[in-house]
Amino acid sequence: MHPDITRPSGDPARTVLRMADIGFDAPAALLGRFGLHLQRVAAGEPIPGSFWGEEEAGIIGTTVYARDDTPAHSLLHEAGHLIVLPADRRPDVHTDATDSIEEEDATCYLQIVLADELPGVGRERLMRDMDAWGYSFRLGSTRAWFEHDAENAREFLKARGLPHA
């Protein structure tokens, strides 16, 4: 466990994979495939562009910011926001990528798919972490949404030539 995390000990969100668990090299390479840069933030420093604050990843332009205590799912989610945007919109992003439900759904779906590209993560683990963190879906769990209620997200990604399976 990371000593600077202030969640209560009984909080299931304490068990999610963090950047310290998976390292920065593989995520940086993955983001690089989409024209994004991963910037490591020093422990205890505020994360630039973080919408939720604390340990959550941040985005500014084409850069995703994370610390060792940033959850892997948060990194993938914020990167997903930038990936689903047209390249010409990315430079204008600062902290909040979209207010579009369609883009948010596509981002959630994409983060699950991209988890398979990170050694030691994978979609199964990421979906459990999303549930533990408190992501909320109409069907009650991330897996149920992903498998039975995400057709619009898949179609959005497919239409843009992005990973969707």
VMD Tcl script that builds the backbone (N, CA, C; Angstrom):
set m [mol new atoms 495]
animate dup $m
set s [atomselect $m all]
$s set {name element resname resid chain x y z} {
  {N N MET 1 A 0.838 -1.198 0.000}
  {CA C MET 1 A 0.000 0.000 0.000}
  {C C MET 1 A 0.871 1.245 0.000}
  {N N HIS 2 A 0.313 2.315 -0.459}
  {CA C HIS 2 A 1.026 3.581 -0.525}
  {C C HIS 2 A 0.660 4.411 0.699}
  {N N PRO 3 A 1.629 4.832 1.496}
  {CA C PRO 3 A 1.342 5.529 2.756}
  {C C PRO 3 A 0.673 6.880 2.580}
  {N N ASP 4 A 0.756 7.494 1.390}
  {CA C ASP 4 A 0.155 8.812 1.221}
  {C C ASP 4 A -1.293 8.747 0.758}
  {N N ILE 5 A -1.865 7.563 0.647}
  {CA C ILE 5 A -3.269 7.414 0.287}
  {C C ILE 5 A -4.086 7.521 1.564}
  {N N THR 6 A -5.093 8.372 1.549}
  {CA C THR 6 A -5.832 8.645 2.782}
  {C C THR 6 A -7.193 7.952 2.834}
  {N N ARG 7 A -7.437 6.999 1.961}
  {CA C ARG 7 A -8.711 6.287 2.012}
  {C C ARG 7 A -8.757 5.406 3.259}
  {N N PRO 8 A -9.927 5.219 3.854}
  {CA C PRO 8 A -10.036 4.345 5.026}
  {C C PRO 8 A -9.571 2.931 4.700}
  {N N SER 9 A -9.032 2.231 5.688}
  {CA C SER 9 A -8.462 0.905 5.441}
  {C C SER 9 A -9.489 -0.093 4.927}
  {N N GLY 10 A -10.759 0.059 5.258}
  {CA C GLY 10 A -11.778 -0.855 4.776}
  {C C GLY 10 A -12.321 -0.495 3.402}
  {N N ASP 11 A -11.820 0.552 2.800}
  {CA C ASP 11 A -12.295 1.034 1.512}
  {C C ASP 11 A -11.744 0.146 0.400}
  {N N PRO 12 A -12.626 -0.505 -0.399}
  {CA C PRO 12 A -12.137 -1.379 -1.467}
  {C C PRO 12 A -11.321 -0.632 -2.515}
  {N N ALA 13 A -11.470 0.680 -2.614}
  {CA C ALA 13 A -10.690 1.446 -3.586}
  {C C ALA 13 A -9.205 1.457 -3.237}
  {N N ARG 14 A -8.850 1.065 -2.022}
  {CA C ARG 14 A -7.423 0.977 -1.657}
  {C C ARG 14 A -6.737 -0.158 -2.391}
  {N N THR 15 A -7.499 -1.094 -2.942}
  {CA C THR 15 A -6.920 -2.284 -3.562}
  {C C THR 15 A -6.678 -2.134 -5.060}
  {N N VAL 16 A -7.020 -0.999 -5.655}
  {CA C VAL 16 A -6.857 -0.851 -7.101}
  {C C VAL 16 A -5.382 -0.766 -7.480}
  {N N LEU 17 A -5.080 -1.197 -8.699}
  {CA C LEU 17 A -3.720 -1.090 -9.217}
  {C C LEU 17 A -3.334 0.378 -9.363}
  {N N ARG 18 A -2.134 0.685 -8.962}
  {CA C ARG 18 A -1.599 2.049 -9.047}
  {C C ARG 18 A -0.436 2.058 -10.035}
  {N N MET 19 A -0.043 3.243 -10.445}
  {CA C MET 19 A 1.076 3.369 -11.369}
  {C C MET 19 A 2.346 2.757 -10.776}
  {N N ALA 20 A 2.536 2.864 -9.490}
  {CA C ALA 20 A 3.703 2.247 -8.853}
  {C C ALA 20 A 3.697 0.728 -9.043}
  {N N ASP 21 A 2.508 0.137 -9.166}
  {CA C ASP 21 A 2.389 -1.302 -9.349}
  {C C ASP 21 A 2.733 -1.739 -10.765}
  {N N ILE 22 A 2.446 -0.882 -11.751}
  {CA C ILE 22 A 2.623 -1.285 -13.155}
  {C C ILE 22 A 3.778 -0.565 -13.847}
  {N N GLY 23 A 4.288 0.488 -13.232}
  {CA C GLY 23 A 5.380 1.246 -13.829}
  {C C GLY 23 A 4.884 2.237 -14.875}
  {N N PHE 24 A 5.779 3.027 -15.376}
  {CA C PHE 24 A 5.427 4.081 -16.331}
  {C C PHE 24 A 5.837 3.761 -17.772}
  {N N ASP 25 A 6.725 2.808 -17.966}
  {CA C ASP 25 A 7.239 2.541 -19.305}
  {C C ASP 25 A 6.174 2.018 -20.267}
  {N N ALA 26 A 5.475 0.957 -19.877}
  {CA C ALA 26 A 4.452 0.397 -20.766}
  {C C ALA 26 A 3.311 1.392 -21.009}
  {N N PRO 27 A 2.795 2.077 -19.975}
  {CA C PRO 27 A 1.759 3.080 -20.235}
  {C C PRO 27 A 2.256 4.216 -21.145}
  {N N ALA 28 A 3.502 4.646 -20.973}
  {CA C ALA 28 A 4.041 5.715 -21.827}
  {C C ALA 28 A 4.102 5.253 -23.278}
  {N N ALA 29 A 4.528 4.016 -23.501}
  {CA C ALA 29 A 4.585 3.481 -24.864}
  {C C ALA 29 A 3.180 3.375 -25.463}
  {N N LEU 30 A 2.223 2.914 -24.664}
  {CA C LEU 30 A 0.845 2.809 -25.136}
  {C C LEU 30 A 0.297 4.176 -25.521}
  {N N LEU 31 A 0.457 5.162 -24.667}
  {CA C LEU 31 A -0.036 6.506 -24.962}
  {C C LEU 31 A 0.669 7.083 -26.190}
  {N N GLY 32 A 1.956 6.792 -26.323}
  {CA C GLY 32 A 2.714 7.279 -27.464}
  {C C GLY 32 A 2.155 6.802 -28.792}
  {N N ARG 33 A 1.574 5.605 -28.815}
  {CA C ARG 33 A 0.958 5.091 -30.050}
  {C C ARG 33 A -0.186 5.975 -30.521}
  {N N PHE 34 A -0.762 6.750 -29.603}
  {CA C PHE 34 A -1.884 7.627 -29.933}
  {C C PHE 34 A -1.472 9.100 -29.973}
  {N N GLY 35 A -0.171 9.349 -29.999}
  {CA C GLY 35 A 0.319 10.716 -30.061}
  {C C GLY 35 A 0.238 11.469 -28.744}
  {N N LEU 36 A 0.192 10.725 -27.640}
  {CA C LEU 36 A 0.098 11.335 -26.315}
  {C C LEU 36 A 1.405 11.146 -25.553}
  {N N HIS 37 A 1.611 11.991 -24.573}
  {CA C HIS 37 A 2.802 11.938 -23.732}
  {C C HIS 37 A 2.367 11.696 -22.285}
  {N N LEU 38 A 3.090 10.840 -21.579}
  {CA C LEU 38 A 2.843 10.586 -20.161}
  {C C LEU 38 A 3.896 11.317 -19.348}
  {N N GLN 39 A 3.445 12.166 -18.449}
  {CA C GLN 39 A 4.349 12.940 -17.596}
  {C C GLN 39 A 4.206 12.457 -16.154}
  {N N ARG 40 A 5.300 11.987 -15.593}
  {CA C ARG 40 A 5.302 11.532 -14.202}
  {C C ARG 40 A 5.415 12.745 -13.281}
  {N N VAL 41 A 4.564 12.777 -12.277}
  {CA C VAL 41 A 4.543 13.860 -11.295}
  {C C VAL 41 A 5.156 13.334 -9.999}
  {N N ALA 42 A 5.963 14.144 -9.374}
  {CA C ALA 42 A 6.636 13.744 -8.135}
  {C C ALA 42 A 5.619 13.495 -7.012}
  {N N ALA 43 A 5.954 12.575 -6.138}
  {CA C ALA 43 A 5.113 12.254 -4.977}
  {C C ALA 43 A 4.804 13.523 -4.187}
  {N N GLY 44 A 3.566 13.664 -3.790}
  {CA C GLY 44 A 3.147 14.793 -2.975}
  {C C GLY 44 A 2.844 16.063 -3.750}
  {N N GLU 45 A 3.238 16.114 -5.022}
  {CA C GLU 45 A 2.964 17.294 -5.850}
  {C C GLU 45 A 1.547 17.199 -6.412}
  {N N PRO 46 A 0.872 18.339 -6.594}
  {CA C PRO 46 A -0.444 18.294 -7.225}
  {C C PRO 46 A -0.327 17.819 -8.676}
  {N N ILE 47 A -1.312 17.085 -9.123}
  {CA C ILE 47 A -1.309 16.570 -10.491}
  {C C ILE 47 A -1.952 17.617 -11.401}
  {N N PRO 48 A -1.183 18.192 -12.337}
  {CA C PRO 48 A -1.748 19.192 -13.255}
  {C C PRO 48 A -2.907 18.600 -14.064}
  {N N GLY 49 A -3.925 19.391 -14.270}
  {CA C GLY 49 A -5.033 18.983 -15.120}
  {C C GLY 49 A -5.918 17.896 -14.563}
  {N N SER 50 A -5.838 17.633 -13.252}
  {CA C SER 50 A -6.663 16.587 -12.651}
  {C C SER 50 A -8.051 17.132 -12.342}
  {N N PHE 51 A -9.060 16.561 -12.966}
  {CA C PHE 51 A -10.440 16.983 -12.756}
  {C C PHE 51 A -10.898 16.652 -11.338}
  {N N TRP 52 A -10.509 15.469 -10.848}
  {CA C TRP 52 A -10.963 14.999 -9.541}
  {C C TRP 52 A -9.996 15.319 -8.422}
  {N N GLY 53 A -8.777 15.725 -8.755}
  {CA C GLY 53 A -7.799 16.055 -7.716}
  {C C GLY 53 A -7.189 14.830 -7.077}
  {N N GLU 54 A -6.526 15.061 -5.945}
  {CA C GLU 54 A -5.819 14.024 -5.200}
  {C C GLU 54 A -4.936 13.187 -6.114}
  {N N GLU 55 A -5.150 11.882 -6.158}
  {CA C GLU 55 A -4.269 11.023 -6.936}
  {C C GLU 55 A -4.743 10.758 -8.363}
  {N N GLU 56 A -5.864 11.325 -8.754}
  {CA C GLU 56 A -6.413 11.080 -10.093}
  {C C GLU 56 A -5.556 11.706 -11.191}
  {N N ALA 57 A -5.454 11.014 -12.326}
  {CA C ALA 57 A -4.669 11.497 -13.471}
  {C C ALA 57 A -5.222 12.830 -13.977}
  {N N GLY 58 A -4.363 13.566 -14.653}
  {CA C GLY 58 A -4.751 14.847 -15.229}
  {C C GLY 58 A -4.414 14.904 -16.706}
  {N N ILE 59 A -5.071 15.824 -17.416}
  {CA C ILE 59 A -4.803 15.995 -18.845}
  {C C ILE 59 A -4.723 17.480 -19.187}
  {N N ILE 60 A -3.705 17.804 -19.955}
  {CA C ILE 60 A -3.556 19.139 -20.526}
  {C C ILE 60 A -2.979 18.940 -21.918}
  {N N GLY 61 A -3.726 19.375 -22.923}
  {CA C GLY 61 A -3.280 19.185 -24.299}
  {C C GLY 61 A -3.120 17.715 -24.612}
  {N N THR 62 A -1.949 17.321 -25.066}
  {CA C THR 62 A -1.697 15.916 -25.401}
  {C C THR 62 A -0.887 15.205 -24.317}
  {N N THR 63 A -0.856 15.785 -23.124}
  {CA C THR 63 A -0.092 15.196 -22.022}
  {C C THR 63 A -1.030 14.675 -20.939}
  {N N VAL 64 A -0.751 13.471 -20.489}
  {CA C VAL 64 A -1.456 12.870 -19.363}
  {C C VAL 64 A -0.478 12.872 -18.188}
  {N N TYR 65 A -0.935 13.357 -17.043}
  {CA C TYR 65 A -0.111 13.480 -15.845}
  {C C TYR 65 A -0.536 12.437 -14.816}
  {N N ALA 66 A 0.464 11.823 -14.178}
  {CA C ALA 66 A 0.166 10.814 -13.159}
  {C C ALA 66 A 1.316 10.742 -12.165}
  {N N ARG 67 A 0.983 10.311 -10.948}
  {CA C ARG 67 A 1.967 10.041 -9.904}
  {C C ARG 67 A 2.005 8.537 -9.659}
  {N N ASP 68 A 2.928 8.117 -8.822}
  {CA C ASP 68 A 3.005 6.702 -8.463}
  {C C ASP 68 A 1.704 6.204 -7.843}
  {N N ASP 69 A 0.982 7.078 -7.111}
  {CA C ASP 69 A -0.249 6.658 -6.442}
  {C C ASP 69 A -1.493 6.815 -7.321}
  {N N THR 70 A -1.324 7.228 -8.568}
  {CA C THR 70 A -2.462 7.359 -9.481}
  {C C THR 70 A -2.968 5.968 -9.856}
  {N N PRO 71 A -4.268 5.737 -9.744}
  {CA C PRO 71 A -4.813 4.446 -10.169}
  {C C PRO 71 A -4.616 4.237 -11.672}
  {N N ALA 72 A -4.284 3.009 -12.051}
  {CA C ALA 72 A -4.115 2.681 -13.473}
  {C C ALA 72 A -5.394 2.991 -14.240}
  {N N HIS 73 A -6.556 2.722 -13.648}
  {CA C HIS 73 A -7.806 2.987 -14.350}
  {C C HIS 73 A -7.979 4.472 -14.621}
  {N N SER 74 A -7.507 5.317 -13.728}
  {CA C SER 74 A -7.611 6.763 -13.906}
  {C C SER 74 A -6.728 7.223 -15.069}
  {N N LEU 75 A -5.513 6.692 -15.115}
  {CA C LEU 75 A -4.622 7.018 -16.229}
  {C C LEU 75 A -5.267 6.636 -17.556}
  {N N LEU 76 A -5.793 5.418 -17.642}
  {CA C LEU 76 A -6.407 4.961 -18.887}
  {C C LEU 76 A -7.662 5.761 -19.230}
  {N N HIS 77 A -8.410 6.153 -18.228}
  {CA C HIS 77 A -9.625 6.930 -18.476}
  {C C HIS 77 A -9.276 8.304 -19.049}
  {N N GLU 78 A -8.366 8.998 -18.407}
  {CA C GLU 78 A -8.021 10.344 -18.890}
  {C C GLU 78 A -7.347 10.278 -20.254}
  {N N ALA 79 A -6.479 9.293 -20.468}
  {CA C ALA 79 A -5.880 9.113 -21.794}
  {C C ALA 79 A -6.970 8.819 -22.818}
  {N N GLY 80 A -7.938 7.998 -22.424}
  {CA C GLY 80 A -9.050 7.668 -23.321}
  {C C GLY 80 A -9.810 8.902 -23.767}
  {N N HIS 81 A -9.991 9.852 -22.855}
  {CA C HIS 81 A -10.659 11.102 -23.231}
  {C C HIS 81 A -9.934 11.775 -24.387}
  {N N LEU 82 A -8.614 11.830 -24.301}
  {CA C LEU 82 A -7.848 12.472 -25.366}
  {C C LEU 82 A -7.873 11.652 -26.648}
  {N N ILE 83 A -7.823 10.339 -26.526}
  {CA C ILE 83 A -7.806 9.466 -27.701}
  {C C ILE 83 A -9.100 9.571 -28.492}
  {N N VAL 84 A -10.245 9.662 -27.818}
  {CA C VAL 84 A -11.515 9.716 -28.552}
  {C C VAL 84 A -11.762 11.076 -29.199}
  {N N LEU 85 A -11.033 12.096 -28.771}
  {CA C LEU 85 A -11.199 13.417 -29.372}
  {C C LEU 85 A -10.483 13.494 -30.718}
  {N N PRO 86 A -11.038 14.242 -31.649}
  {CA C PRO 86 A -10.284 14.503 -32.880}
  {C C PRO 86 A -8.974 15.209 -32.519}
  {N N ALA 87 A -7.908 14.902 -33.237}
  {CA C ALA 87 A -6.580 15.433 -32.927}
  {C C ALA 87 A -6.563 16.956 -32.854}
  {N N ASP 88 A -7.381 17.628 -33.656}
  {CA C ASP 88 A -7.370 19.090 -33.650}
  {C C ASP 88 A -8.013 19.689 -32.405}
  {N N ARG 89 A -8.760 18.891 -31.632}
  {CA C ARG 89 A -9.350 19.379 -30.382}
  {C C ARG 89 A -8.448 19.170 -29.176}
  {N N ARG 90 A -7.506 18.249 -29.275}
  {CA C ARG 90 A -6.662 17.895 -28.134}
  {C C ARG 90 A -5.869 19.074 -27.565}
  {N N PRO 91 A -5.255 19.924 -28.398}
  {CA C PRO 91 A -4.445 21.013 -27.820}
  {C C PRO 91 A -5.231 21.960 -26.911}
  {N N ASP 92 A -6.539 22.028 -27.074}
  {CA C ASP 92 A -7.367 22.935 -26.274}
  {C C ASP 92 A -7.828 22.332 -24.952}
  {N N VAL 93 A -7.561 21.051 -24.745}
  {CA C VAL 93 A -8.036 20.379 -23.537}
  {C C VAL 93 A -7.203 20.801 -22.332}
  {N N HIS 94 A -7.923 21.131 -21.270}
  {CA C HIS 94 A -7.273 21.407 -19.990}
  {C C HIS 94 A -8.213 20.936 -18.891}
  {N N THR 95 A -7.885 19.820 -18.273}
  {CA C THR 95 A -8.594 19.266 -17.126}
  {C C THR 95 A -9.893 18.551 -17.498}
  {N N ASP 96 A -10.787 19.170 -18.221}
  {CA C ASP 96 A -12.091 18.596 -18.547}
  {C C ASP 96 A -12.191 18.411 -20.053}
  {N N ALA 97 A -12.182 17.164 -20.504}
  {CA C ALA 97 A -12.121 16.893 -21.941}
  {C C ALA 97 A -13.463 17.033 -22.642}
  {N N THR 98 A -14.549 16.727 -21.951}
  {CA C THR 98 A -15.835 16.705 -22.649}
  {C C THR 98 A -17.001 16.768 -21.679}
  {N N ASP 99 A -18.124 17.191 -22.200}
  {CA C ASP 99 A -19.376 17.059 -21.459}
  {C C ASP 99 A -20.340 16.188 -22.257}
  {N N SER 100 A -19.809 15.478 -23.240}
  {CA C SER 100 A -20.600 14.612 -24.110}
  {C C SER 100 A -20.756 13.226 -23.487}
  {N N ILE 101 A -21.977 12.781 -23.330}
  {CA C ILE 101 A -22.234 11.437 -22.812}
  {C C ILE 101 A -21.677 10.398 -23.778}
  {N N GLU 102 A -21.809 10.647 -25.060}
  {CA C GLU 102 A -21.300 9.722 -26.073}
  {C C GLU 102 A -19.782 9.545 -25.934}
  {N N GLU 103 A -19.053 10.651 -25.775}
  {CA C GLU 103 A -17.601 10.557 -25.616}
  {C C GLU 103 A -17.224 9.930 -24.279}
  {N N GLU 104 A -17.974 10.212 -23.226}
  {CA C GLU 104 A -17.696 9.612 -21.915}
  {C C GLU 104 A -17.868 8.096 -21.974}
  {N N ASP 105 A -18.947 7.633 -22.595}
  {CA C ASP 105 A -19.160 6.194 -22.724}
  {C C ASP 105 A -18.042 5.545 -23.540}
  {N N ALA 106 A -17.663 6.184 -24.648}
  {CA C ALA 106 A -16.582 5.650 -25.480}
  {C C ALA 106 A -15.277 5.603 -24.694}
  {N N THR 107 A -15.036 6.599 -23.869}
  {CA C THR 107 A -13.831 6.645 -23.045}
  {C C THR 107 A -13.815 5.490 -22.050}
  {N N CYS 108 A -14.930 5.237 -21.377}
  {CA C CYS 108 A -15.009 4.125 -20.426}
  {C C CYS 108 A -14.759 2.792 -21.128}
  {N N TYR 109 A -15.342 2.630 -22.295}
  {CA C TYR 109 A -15.156 1.388 -23.045}
  {C C TYR 109 A -13.698 1.237 -23.475}
  {N N LEU 110 A -13.133 2.319 -24.010}
  {CA C LEU 110 A -11.760 2.283 -24.496}
  {C C LEU 110 A -10.775 1.979 -23.378}
  {N N GLN 111 A -10.969 2.537 -22.193}
  {CA C GLN 111 A -10.029 2.269 -21.109}
  {C C GLN 111 A -10.008 0.792 -20.767}
  {N N ILE 112 A -11.138 0.121 -20.874}
  {CA C ILE 112 A -11.203 -1.310 -20.606}
  {C C ILE 112 A -10.444 -2.084 -21.678}
  {N N VAL 113 A -10.652 -1.722 -22.938}
  {CA C VAL 113 A -9.962 -2.388 -24.040}
  {C C VAL 113 A -8.447 -2.162 -23.950}
  {N N LEU 114 A -8.043 -0.936 -23.668}
  {CA C LEU 114 A -6.612 -0.620 -23.596}
  {C C LEU 114 A -5.921 -1.302 -22.419}
  {N N ALA 115 A -6.660 -1.657 -21.394}
  {CA C ALA 115 A -6.064 -2.331 -20.237}
  {C C ALA 115 A -5.376 -3.629 -20.644}
  {N N ASP 116 A -5.872 -4.273 -21.702}
  {CA C ASP 116 A -5.245 -5.506 -22.190}
  {C C ASP 116 A -3.851 -5.251 -22.750}
  {N N GLU 117 A -3.531 -4.008 -23.057}
  {CA C GLU 117 A -2.223 -3.654 -23.617}
  {C C GLU 117 A -1.171 -3.425 -22.530}
  {N N LEU 118 A -1.583 -3.428 -21.284}
  {CA C LEU 118 A -0.652 -3.164 -20.188}
  {C C LEU 118 A -0.373 -4.441 -19.396}
  {N N PRO 119 A 0.881 -4.879 -19.382}
  {CA C PRO 119 A 1.235 -6.075 -18.614}
  {C C PRO 119 A 0.800 -5.936 -17.152}
  {N N GLY 120 A 0.177 -6.989 -16.647}
  {CA C GLY 120 A -0.246 -6.993 -15.255}
  {C C GLY 120 A -1.566 -6.288 -14.992}
  {N N VAL 121 A -2.211 -5.774 -16.043}
  {CA C VAL 121 A -3.491 -5.092 -15.849}
  {C C VAL 121 A -4.579 -5.953 -16.486}
  {N N GLY 122 A -4.906 -5.745 -17.734}
  {CA C GLY 122 A -5.945 -6.522 -18.408}
  {C C GLY 122 A -7.338 -6.036 -18.065}
  {N N ARG 123 A -8.263 -6.325 -18.954}
  {CA C ARG 123 A -9.631 -5.814 -18.787}
  {C C ARG 123 A -10.340 -6.368 -17.563}
  {N N GLU 124 A -10.093 -7.631 -17.211}
  {CA C GLU 124 A -10.773 -8.215 -16.044}
  {C C GLU 124 A -10.426 -7.440 -14.783}
  {N N ARG 125 A -9.138 -7.225 -14.589}
  {CA C ARG 125 A -8.697 -6.491 -13.396}
  {C C ARG 125 A -9.191 -5.048 -13.434}
  {N N LEU 126 A -9.116 -4.420 -14.607}
  {CA C LEU 126 A -9.523 -3.027 -14.695}
  {C C LEU 126 A -11.005 -2.871 -14.365}
  {N N MET 127 A -11.843 -3.782 -14.849}
  {CA C MET 127 A -13.277 -3.684 -14.543}
  {C C MET 127 A -13.525 -3.835 -13.041}
  {N N ARG 128 A -12.795 -4.739 -12.389}
  {CA C ARG 128 A -12.933 -4.875 -10.921}
  {C C ARG 128 A -12.507 -3.588 -10.228}
  {N N ASP 129 A -11.411 -3.001 -10.708}
  {CA C ASP 129 A -10.930 -1.754 -10.103}
  {C C ASP 129 A -11.924 -0.621 -10.321}
  {N N MET 130 A -12.531 -0.558 -11.494}
  {CA C MET 130 A -13.524 0.485 -11.765}
  {C C MET 130 A -14.709 0.345 -10.805}
  {N N ASP 131 A -15.158 -0.881 -10.584}
  {CA C ASP 131 A -16.257 -1.112 -9.638}
  {C C ASP 131 A -15.839 -0.708 -8.221}
  {N N ALA 132 A -14.634 -1.106 -7.812}
  {CA C ALA 132 A -14.153 -0.776 -6.465}
  {C C ALA 132 A -14.041 0.732 -6.276}
  {N N TRP 133 A -13.672 1.442 -7.339}
  {CA C TRP 133 A -13.484 2.891 -7.257}
  {C C TRP 133 A -14.818 3.623 -7.201}
  {N N GLY 134 A -15.867 2.987 -7.724}
  {CA C GLY 134 A -17.182 3.607 -7.650}
  {C C GLY 134 A -17.774 4.055 -8.974}
  {N N TYR 135 A -17.201 3.594 -10.104}
  {CA C TYR 135 A -17.849 3.867 -11.386}
  {C C TYR 135 A -19.265 3.310 -11.301}
  {N N SER 136 A -20.200 4.006 -11.898}
  {CA C SER 136 A -21.604 3.609 -11.787}
  {C C SER 136 A -22.199 3.395 -13.171}
  {N N PHE 137 A -22.774 2.220 -13.370}
  {CA C PHE 137 A -23.399 1.890 -14.644}
  {C C PHE 137 A -24.826 1.401 -14.404}
  {N N ARG 138 A -25.656 1.648 -15.364}
  {CA C ARG 138 A -27.072 1.318 -15.290}
  {C C ARG 138 A -27.330 -0.151 -14.937}
  {N N LEU 139 A -26.515 -1.053 -15.447}
  {CA C LEU 139 A -26.735 -2.477 -15.193}
  {C C LEU 139 A -26.077 -2.969 -13.906}
  {N N GLY 140 A -25.447 -2.063 -13.166}
  {CA C GLY 140 A -24.944 -2.399 -11.844}
  {C C GLY 140 A -23.467 -2.704 -11.730}
  {N N SER 141 A -22.810 -3.086 -12.809}
  {CA C SER 141 A -21.377 -3.338 -12.739}
  {C C SER 141 A -20.734 -2.943 -14.059}
  {N N THR 142 A -19.446 -2.725 -13.997}
  {CA C THR 142 A -18.710 -2.381 -15.210}
  {C C THR 142 A -18.803 -3.513 -16.214}
  {N N ARG 143 A -18.619 -4.753 -15.760}
  {CA C ARG 143 A -18.681 -5.905 -16.666}
  {C C ARG 143 A -20.047 -6.004 -17.346}
  {N N ALA 144 A -21.116 -5.864 -16.600}
  {CA C ALA 144 A -22.460 -5.957 -17.192}
  {C C ALA 144 A -22.644 -4.874 -18.255}
  {N N TRP 145 A -22.206 -3.651 -17.949}
  {CA C TRP 145 A -22.304 -2.576 -18.938}
  {C C TRP 145 A -21.475 -2.909 -20.172}
  {N N PHE 146 A -20.220 -3.302 -19.973}
  {CA C PHE 146 A -19.303 -3.576 -21.066}
  {C C PHE 146 A -19.833 -4.681 -21.976}
  {N N GLU 147 A -20.381 -5.729 -21.381}
  {CA C GLU 147 A -20.824 -6.883 -22.159}
  {C C GLU 147 A -22.231 -6.760 -22.730}
  {N N HIS 148 A -23.111 -5.945 -22.098}
  {CA C HIS 148 A -24.517 -5.955 -22.492}
  {C C HIS 148 A -25.140 -4.600 -22.778}
  {N N ASP 149 A -24.412 -3.504 -22.555}
  {CA C ASP 149 A -25.071 -2.196 -22.676}
  {C C ASP 149 A -24.173 -1.132 -23.294}
  {N N ALA 150 A -23.128 -1.558 -23.984}
  {CA C ALA 150 A -22.150 -0.586 -24.486}
  {C C ALA 150 A -22.060 -0.549 -26.009}
  {N N GLU 151 A -23.100 -0.980 -26.683}
  {CA C GLU 151 A -23.079 -1.006 -28.152}
  {C C GLU 151 A -22.792 0.373 -28.739}
  {N N ASN 152 A -23.384 1.413 -28.174}
  {CA C ASN 152 A -23.140 2.767 -28.693}
  {C C ASN 152 A -21.665 3.150 -28.553}
  {N N ALA 153 A -21.050 2.788 -27.448}
  {CA C ALA 153 A -19.636 3.088 -27.239}
  {C C ALA 153 A -18.776 2.332 -28.252}
  {N N ARG 154 A -19.083 1.050 -28.458}
  {CA C ARG 154 A -18.339 0.263 -29.452}
  {C C ARG 154 A -18.470 0.875 -30.842}
  {N N GLU 155 A -19.679 1.253 -31.209}
  {CA C GLU 155 A -19.907 1.847 -32.535}
  {C C GLU 155 A -19.182 3.181 -32.686}
  {N N PHE 156 A -19.169 3.982 -31.629}
  {CA C PHE 156 A -18.450 5.259 -31.637}
  {C C PHE 156 A -16.972 5.013 -31.929}
  {N N LEU 157 A -16.368 4.073 -31.209}
  {CA C LEU 157 A -14.947 3.774 -31.388}
  {C C LEU 157 A -14.683 3.171 -32.770}
  {N N LYS 158 A -15.517 2.255 -33.173}
  {CA C LYS 158 A -15.358 1.604 -34.478}
  {C C LYS 158 A -15.407 2.630 -35.607}
  {N N ALA 159 A -16.355 3.556 -35.536}
  {CA C ALA 159 A -16.513 4.587 -36.578}
  {C C ALA 159 A -15.288 5.477 -36.678}
  {N N ARG 160 A -14.535 5.591 -35.600}
  {CA C ARG 160 A -13.340 6.448 -35.584}
  {C C ARG 160 A -12.050 5.661 -35.755}
  {N N GLY 161 A -12.178 4.373 -36.027}
  {CA C GLY 161 A -10.995 3.537 -36.239}
  {C C GLY 161 A -10.174 3.305 -34.986}
  {N N LEU 162 A -10.843 3.344 -33.827}
  {CA C LEU 162 A -10.165 3.148 -32.539}
  {C C LEU 162 A -10.408 1.734 -32.019}
  {N N PRO 163 A -9.547 1.235 -31.146}
  {CA C PRO 163 A -9.744 -0.112 -30.589}
  {C C PRO 163 A -11.132 -0.244 -29.945}
  {N N HIS 164 A -11.803 -1.358 -30.246}
  {CA C HIS 164 A -13.173 -1.510 -29.753}
  {C C HIS 164 A -13.549 -2.963 -29.457}
  {N N ALA 165 A -12.586 -3.854 -29.428}
  {CA C ALA 165 A -12.924 -5.266 -29.173}
  {C C ALA 165 A -12.092 -5.827 -28.042}
}
mol reanalyze $m
mol bondsrecalc $m
mol representation Tube
mol addrep $m
